[in-house]
Amino acid sequence: MLAVQRFLAGEKVADICLSLKRSRTWLYKWLARYCSDDPNWIEEKSRRPQTNPTHTPFEIEQIVKSVRLDLYNHGRFCGAQAIRWELEEQGISPLPSLRTINRILSRHELTHRRTGRYEPKGRKYPALEATTVNSVHQSDFVGPRYLRGPTRFYSLNTVDLATGRCGIEPLIERNAQHTIDAFWAIWRRLGMPKHQQVDNEMVFYGSPTHPHGMGCLIRLCLLYNIELWFIPKGEPWRNGVVEKFNDHYQQKFLGRVKMADETALREQSRFFEQEHNRRYRYSKLHGRTPLEALALTKKPLRFPTEEQAPRHPLQKPEHGKYHLVRFVRSDCLLDVFGEKFHLSPEAIYEYVVATIDVKEQKLKLYLDRQQFDEFDYKLF
């Protein structure tokens, strides 16, 4: 204010800047901002940029808020992933990333959780019931992980849902033969299941280029009368028991045991498996260990008769079934290992069980255990 008064009184700019120890740019900025009719002209203004080329468009932000509130009010999942699915179905462009959606929700305080117990809407998820020992096995790969040095490895972890028994089999490579060897080794210790449940790893089902070719695990299960189940894509919690065990395996085994080579890895993995089955107590088993729960069943187990696992490539099975559980969205498309099938509108927003009958060469579709459609499905 003093500098502007001195300038208006006719004093030279150089003398004002020298005495106040300020630059010419500073003085001219305040001279341009001076307004005799506005008493607040002297106040500092925000230095925030007036434009932001990377800022999410206002319309997209409003749509995200609207979709989130609509999902919440209808009692459906309303997280960032669910919102993005809805935006994708509506053809919204540009489609915001999950991180952008989370920032929008946080900025507008829309991150509070639903109060009370969540009650699922629509048809029930077709989960397998583990009524007896080895009725259902859940399996999943952990890795890659690394030993001390350059050795990379994976671990195939399996849990019997009825007794909580685990099977751990490390493998250096995750190809077809090593996968067959790992399942075979676990079955020789736990017994062969009636239903084997896995996620959609390519090594399990084969290749999206040849979806009718039946991958190594599909053939292995069919040849030994085991029904293989693939959980929905992008829903790892459907394999929740083995996923929880993977966390236990990471914390209690990989995070504590030091191993220098493959021999030590196999020895320590087998020791951890035995200790878990002998000593770990589950509340769902009323405080019993997995081996104690197994002893109470008094049910004979079915084991592989051969010590050596069959060699890849396996022969083509002639009978049996394997299943895929898929969530059908508004486009009415069913994805079977990359191949799309158009379904009737009754399947929208439902979990469909797609059963491939090897003997009949048919793809049969079920809703709530009732068949509603089928397609020819030639296997090779």
C-alpha positions in Angstrom: 0.0 0.0 0.0 2.9 2.3 0.8 4.6 1.5 -2.5 1.4 2.3 -4.5 1.0 5.6 -2.5 4.5 6.7 -3.3 4.1 5.8 -7.0 0.9 7.8 -7.2 2.7 10.7 -5.5 5.1 10.8 -8.5 8.2 9.0 -7.0 10.4 7.0 -9.3 9.9 3.3 -9.6 13.7 2.6 -9.1 13.7 4.6 -5.8 10.7 2.8 -4.4 12.0 -0.6 -5.2 15.5 0.2 -3.8 14.2 1.6 -0.5 11.7 -1.3 0.0 14.1 -4.0 -1.3 11.6 -5.3 -3.8 11.7 -6.0 -7.5 10.1 -4.0 -10.3 7.9 -7.1 -11.1 6.6 -7.0 -7.6 5.7 -3.3 -7.7 4.0 -3.5 -11.2 2.0 -6.5 -10.0 0.5 -4.4 -7.1 0.0 -1.4 -9.3 -2.0 -3.5 -11.7 -4.0 -4.9 -8.9 -4.7 -1.5 -7.3 -8.3 -0.4 -7.3 -9.4 2.7 -5.3 -13.0 1.5 -5.2 -12.2 -1.9 -3.6 -10.9 -1.8 -0.1 -9.8 -5.5 -0.3 -7.4 -5.0 -3.3 -4.4 -5.4 -0.9 -5.3 -9.0 0.1 -3.2 -11.8 -1.2 -4.8 -14.0 -3.8 -4.6 -17.8 -4.2 -1.7 -19.1 -6.3 -3.6 -22.2 -7.3 -3.6 -22.8 -11.1 -6.8 -21.7 -12.7 -6.8 -24.7 -15.1 -5.8 -28.4 -14.7 -5.7 -30.4 -17.9 -5.6 -33.7 -16.0 -8.6 -32.9 -13.8 -11.6 -35.3 -14.1 -14.4 -33.7 -16.1 -17.2 -32.4 -13.9 -19.8 -34.5 -15.7 -17.9 -37.7 -15.0 -17.6 -36.8 -11.4 -21.3 -36.3 -11.1 -22.0 -39.6 -12.8 -19.7 -41.5 -10.4 -21.5 -39.9 -7.5 -24.9 -40.8 -9.0 -23.9 -44.4 -9.7 -22.5 -44.9 -6.3 -25.6 -43.7 -4.5 -27.8 -45.8 -6.8 -25.8 -48.9 -6.0 -25.9 -48.2 -2.3 -29.6 -47.4 -2.2 -30.4 -50.7 -4.0 -28.3 -52.7 -1.5 -25.6 -53.7 -4.0 -21.9 -53.6 -3.9 -20.8 -50.0 -4.3 -17.0 -50.0 -4.2 -14.8 -48.5 -6.9 -14.7 -51.7 -9.0 -18.5 -52.1 -8.9 -18.9 -48.5 -10.0 -16.4 -48.9 -12.8 -18.3 -51.9 -14.1 -21.5 -49.9 -14.2 -19.9 -47.0 -16.0 -18.4 -49.4 -18.5 -21.9 -50.9 -19.2 -23.3 -47.5 -19.7 -20.7 -46.6 -22.3 -19.3 -43.7 -20.3 -16.1 -42.2 -21.9 -13.5 -41.4 -20.8 -13.7 -44.3 -18.3 -12.1 -43.2 -15.0 -9.6 -45.5 -13.3 -10.2 -47.2 -10.0 -7.8 -44.7 -8.3 -9.7 -41.8 -9.8 -13.1 -43.2 -8.6 -11.7 -43.7 -5.1 -10.5 -40.1 -5.0 -13.9 -38.8 -6.1 -15.6 -40.9 -3.4 -13.2 -39.7 -0.8 -13.5 -36.0 -1.9 -17.3 -36.2 -1.5 -17.2 -38.3 1.7 -18.9 -41.3 0.0 -16.6 -43.9 1.5 -18.7 -44.9 4.6 -19.5 -48.5 4.8 -23.0 -50.1 4.8 -24.3 -50.4 8.3 -25.5 -53.8 9.5 -25.0 -57.2 8.0 -24.9 -57.4 4.2 -27.8 -59.3 2.7 -27.1 -60.5 -0.8 -29.7 -59.8 -3.4 -30.8 -62.0 -6.3 -29.9 -65.7 -6.6 -27.6 -67.4 -4.2 -24.0 -68.0 -5.4 -23.7 -71.7 -6.4 -21.1 -72.6 -3.8 -20.0 -76.1 -3.3 -20.9 -77.8 0.0 -18.1 -79.5 1.8 -20.1 -82.1 3.7 -17.5 -84.8 4.0 -13.8 -85.2 3.9 -12.3 -84.6 0.4 -15.7 -83.6 -1.0 -14.2 -80.2 -2.0 -10.5 -79.1 -2.4 -9.6 -75.5 -3.1 -6.2 -74.9 -4.7 -4.2 -71.9 -5.7 -0.7 -70.9 -6.7 1.5 -68.6 -4.6 4.3 -66.9 -6.3 6.7 -66.3 -7.8 8.7 -66.1 -4.6 12.5 -66.2 -4.3 15.0 -68.1 -2.2 18.2 -66.5 -1.0 19.9 -66.1 -4.4 18.5 -66.2 -7.9 16.2 -69.2 -7.4 12.6 -68.5 -8.2 9.8 -70.8 -7.1 6.0 -71.2 -6.8 3.9 -73.1 -4.3 0.7 -75.0 -5.1 -1.4 -74.8 -1.9 -4.5 -76.9 -1.4 -7.0 -77.1 1.5 -9.7 -79.7 2.1 -12.7 -77.7 3.1 -14.3 -80.3 5.4 -11.2 -81.0 7.6 -8.9 -78.0 7.1 -6.0 -80.3 6.0 -3.5 -78.5 3.8 -1.2 -79.7 1.1 1.8 -77.6 0.0 3.9 -78.5 -3.0 6.7 -76.2 -4.2 7.7 -76.2 -7.9 10.4 -74.3 -9.7 8.4 -74.0 -13.0 4.7 -73.5 -13.5 4.3 -75.4 -16.7 1.9 -78.3 -17.5 4.0 -81.2 -16.3 5.0 -79.5 -13.1 1.4 -78.6 -12.4 0.3 -82.2 -12.9 3.2 -83.4 -10.6 2.2 -80.9 -7.9 -1.5 -82.0 -7.8 -0.5 -85.6 -7.9 1.9 -85.3 -5.0 -0.8 -83.5 -2.9 -3.4 -86.1 -3.8 -1.1 -88.8 -2.7 -0.9 -87.2 0.8 -4.5 -85.8 1.2 -6.4 -88.2 -1.0 -8.3 -87.4 -4.3 -11.3 -85.0 -4.0 -14.7 -85.3 -5.5 -14.7 -81.7 -6.5 -11.5 -79.7 -7.2 -12.0 -75.9 -7.2 -9.4 -73.4 -8.8 -9.2 -70.0 -10.3 -8.8 -69.1 -13.9 -5.0 -69.5 -14.3 -4.1 -70.3 -17.9 -2.1 -73.4 -16.8 -5.2 -74.8 -15.3 -7.5 -74.6 -18.3 -5.1 -74.6 -21.3 -5.2 -71.6 -23.7 -7.8 -69.0 -24.8 -6.6 -69.6 -28.3 -8.0 -73.2 -28.1 -10.7 -73.1 -25.5 -12.0 -76.5 -26.6 -8.6 -78.2 -26.1 -8.9 -79.1 -22.4 -5.8 -78.1 -20.5 -3.7 -80.3 -18.4 -5.6 -80.0 -15.2 -9.0 -80.5 -16.9 -7.7 -83.7 -18.5 -6.1 -84.9 -15.3 -9.3 -84.4 -13.2 -11.6 -86.0 -15.9 -9.3 -89.1 -16.2 -9.6 -89.7 -12.5 -13.3 -88.9 -12.0 -12.8 -85.6 -10.3 -15.2 -82.7 -11.2 -13.2 -79.5 -11.8 -14.7 -76.1 -10.9 -13.5 -72.7 -12.1 -14.6 -69.8 -9.9 -15.8 -66.5 -11.6 -13.1 -64.3 -13.1 -12.0 -61.4 -10.9 -13.6 -62.9 -7.7 -10.8 -64.5 -5.8 -12.8 -64.5 -2.6 -14.8 -67.4 -4.0 -11.7 -69.4 -3.3 -11.6 -67.8 0.2 -10.5 -70.7 2.3 -7.3 -71.3 0.4 -6.7 -67.5 -0.1 -6.8 -67.2 3.7 -4.5 -70.1 4.1 -2.1 -68.4 1.6 -1.9 -65.4 4.0 -1.1 -67.8 6.8 1.5 -69.5 4.6 3.1 -66.2 3.8 3.3 -64.9 7.4 4.1 -68.1 9.3 6.3 -69.9 6.7 7.8 -67.7 4.0 8.2 -64.7 6.4 10.0 -66.7 9.1 11.8 -69.8 7.6 15.1 -69.2 5.8 15.9 -71.5 2.9 18.9 -71.4 0.7 18.1 -74.0 -2.0 15.4 -76.2 -3.5 16.1 -79.1 -1.2 15.6 -77.0 1.9 12.4 -75.5 0.4 10.9 -79.0 -0.1 11.9 -80.2 3.3 10.6 -77.1 5.1 7.4 -77.0 3.1 6.6 -80.6 4.0 7.4 -79.9 7.7 5.1 -76.9 7.7 2.3 -78.9 6.1 2.6 -81.7 8.7 2.8 -79.2 11.6 -0.3 -77.4 10.4 -2.3 -80.5 10.0 -1.2 -81.9 13.3 -1.3 -78.8 15.6 -3.4 -76.0 14.0 -6.8 -75.7 15.6 -9.9 -74.4 13.9 -13.0 -72.9 15.5 -15.1 -74.4 12.7 -13.8 -77.8 13.8 -14.8 -77.0 17.4 -11.2 -76.6 18.4 -9.9 -79.8 16.8 -6.9 -80.0 14.5 -7.3 -81.1 10.9 -6.0 -84.6 11.6 -8.3 -85.0 14.6 -11.2 -84.0 12.4 -10.1 -86.5 9.8 -10.0 -89.3 12.4 -13.6 -88.6 13.5 -14.9 -89.0 9.9 -13.9 -92.6 9.7 -14.4 -92.4 6.0 -11.9 -94.2 3.6 -10.0 -92.0 1.3 -9.3 -92.5 -2.4 -5.6 -92.2 -3.3 -3.8 -92.4 -6.6 -2.7 -96.0 -7.3 0.4 -95.0 -9.2 3.4 -93.4 -7.5 4.5 -91.5 -10.6 2.3 -88.8 -12.0 1.0 -89.3 -15.6 3.0 -87.7 -18.3 2.0 -84.6 -20.3 0.3 -84.5 -22.8 -2.5 -86.6 -21.3 -4.9 -88.6 -23.4 -8.3 -87.1 -24.3 -11.0 -88.1 -21.8 -14.1 -89.7 -23.1 -16.5 -88.9 -20.3 -17.0 -86.7 -17.2 -17.9 -83.1 -16.6 -16.2 -79.8 -15.6 -17.8 -76.6 -14.6 -17.4 -72.8 -14.8 -19.2 -70.3 -12.6 -19.7 -67.0 -14.3 -21.5 -63.8 -13.5 -23.6 -62.6 -16.5 -23.8 -58.8 -16.9 -26.2 -56.7 -18.9 -24.7 -57.7 -22.3 -26.0 -61.3 -21.7 -22.6 -62.7 -22.7 -21.1 -65.8 -21.1 -17.3 -66.1 -21.3 -16.0 -69.6 -21.5 -12.2 -69.3 -21.6 -12.3 -66.5 -24.0 -15.2 -67.8 -26.2 -18.5 -65.8 -25.9 -22.0 -67.3 -25.8 -25.1 -65.1 -26.0 -27.6 -66.0 -23.3 -31.3 -65.2 -22.7 -32.2 -62.1 -20.6 -33.2 -64.2 -17.6 -29.5 -64.7 -16.9 -28.7 -61.0 -16.5 -27.0 -60.2 -13.2 -27.1 -63.9 -12.2 -24.4 -66.5 -11.4 -24.6 -69.1 -14.1 -23.0 -72.6 -13.8 -21.7 -73.6 -17.2 -21.2 -77.4 -17.3 -19.3 -79.0 -20.1 -20.4 -82.6 -20.6 -17.5 -84.4 -22.3 -19.5 -87.5 -23.3 -22.4 -85.6 -24.9 -20.1 -82.7 -26.2 -22.6 -80.2 -24.8 -22.3 -76.9 -22.9 -25.2 -76.9 -20.4 -26.2 -73.8 -18.5 -27.8 -73.8 -15.0 -29.5 -71.2 -12.9 -30.2 -72.3 -9.3 -29.6 -75.9 -10.3 -32.2 -75.7 -13.1 -31.0 -76.1 -16.7 -32.2 -73.3 -18.9 -30.1 -73.6 -22.1 -27.4 -75.6 -23.8 -25.0 -75.4 -26.8 -23.1 -77.8 -28.9 -19.5 -77.9 -27.6 -17.1 -80.0 -29.7 -13.9 -81.0 -27.7 -10.6 -81.9 -29.2 
